[in-house]
Amino acid sequence: MSHLDASGERVADAPSGNWVYRMLPRVLWPYAQLARWDRPIGWQLLLWPCLWSAALAAEVQAMFDDLFWPRFVWHCVLFTIGAIAMRGAGCTYNDLVDHKIDASVARTRSRPLPSRRVSRFQAKLFIVCQALVGLLVLVQFNVVAIGLGVFSLVFVAIYPFAKRFTDWPQFFLGLAFSWGAIMGWVAAFAALSPEPLFLYAGAILWTISYDTIYAHQDKEDDALIGVRSTALLFGKRTKAWLVGIDILAVVMIATAFVFAGAAWPAWVGLACGAGLMGWQVVVLDIDDADQCLRLFKSNFRFGLVLFVGLVVGIFAM
């Protein structure tokens, strides 16, 4: 379903009935669509690696009776606010970079910038506002986390251009979207170690998997205008590729758990997540755009079961 903008024009990939359109005045709807506030799955997928990392760190702290629950909860709140703000800023930046491409794709040509409901200058100001919220969140953490958070902007800046020079733009999305797998741990310990690095690798592979499914929605338009993606690269072999990528993702996350000494509930959560990955591959129809979108959104459940397993594991320490 799509929503109507202030002039009555349909917005092809904006859902109807979202709370955004009930709560915000119509003049702000284009900004909500730029930031994708009406499509929360994006910031949720950005948030999960942050929460996994924070919860894995909390398990280790609980193992040594060093867990301070208020700080853990506060970090989760900060990561949530930061994920919403930075996902919105990233989407707005991506739309600025892809302005001409979006105008050539049926699903995206009615977005605020191609449809000229928001000017490029207004979009840039909106990025600054969202980035300032992200900065306010970032400075609540330790110096190491702040430095790493700033460094992640390199990947955020590169990603929108990746589809122009590589068949693996989903890898670059993973580099940016999975950075929270490092941040949660560093926010707790102010240092890097193998655990968050393996978790980061697993999250990157997970991102490649779900965004390949997402990219199959636009493969015909992408092929026509010369935009590259793993969906086009894998083609009819997508299922085989996803099996390998998903197995590697589970192995990387499991390795992080081994290094951290994660409790048994975390392993149960990972097993459930692996089952969800397998189900996606089995039922996937790469030529059904609506199903691809549903399966993409179903990755919320993968993130959730992993996080719940880690949190329950804190009490099992």
Beta strands, then each sheet from edge to edge (+ up, - down):
strand 1: 3-4
strand 2: 10-11
sheet 1: 1+ 2-
end
